[in-house]
Amino acid sequence: MATARKPRPRSRPTPPQCKPCEGTGEVSRTVRVGRKHREVGEQTGICLNCFGTGQAPTA
């Protein structure tokens, strides 16, 4: 008699990373102050392309 085969778990392909945030989900923006808009530092925020997931949007 033949033995029953066990189905192998399929590995799902990894989704591509978001390009603007490079998969981190955060992007840095330069902070400017004053009338001459001098740069004083950077501030991190959520990536608006992937909404913080780090995965490239589908469709």
C-alpha positions in Angstrom: 0.0 0.0 0.0 1.1 3.5 -0.7 1.5 6.0 2.1 -0.3 9.3 2.0 1.8 12.3 1.1 2.0 15.3 3.4 1.5 18.6 1.6 4.6 20.8 1.8 4.1 24.3 3.2 4.5 26.8 0.4 6.7 29.8 1.0 5.2 33.0 0.0 7.2 35.4 -2.1 8.5 38.4 -0.2 6.9 41.7 -1.4 9.2 44.3 -2.8 10.5 47.1 -0.6 9.2 50.6 -0.9 11.8 52.8 -2.7 11.4 56.2 -1.0 11.9 54.7 2.5 14.0 51.7 1.5 11.7 49.4 3.6 12.0 51.2 6.9 8.6 52.9 6.8 10.1 56.3 7.8 11.5 59.2 5.8 13.5 62.2 6.9 12.6 65.8 6.0 14.7 68.9 6.4 13.4 71.4 8.9 13.7 75.1 7.8 13.1 78.1 10.0 13.1 81.9 9.7 12.5 84.2 6.8 15.6 83.0 5.0 14.6 79.4 5.4 17.8 78.3 7.0 18.1 74.5 7.6 18.4 73.6 11.3 18.0 69.8 11.2 16.0 66.8 10.2 12.7 65.3 11.4 11.5 61.7 10.6 7.9 60.9 9.7 5.8 58.1 8.2 6.4 57.3 4.5 3.3 58.5 2.5 4.1 56.0 -0.3 3.6 52.9 1.8 2.0 54.3 4.9 4.7 53.0 7.1 4.5 49.3 6.1 7.8 49.3 4.2 6.3 47.3 1.3 5.9 48.7 -2.1 2.2 49.4 -2.9 0.5 47.0 -5.2 -1.4 48.4 -8.2 
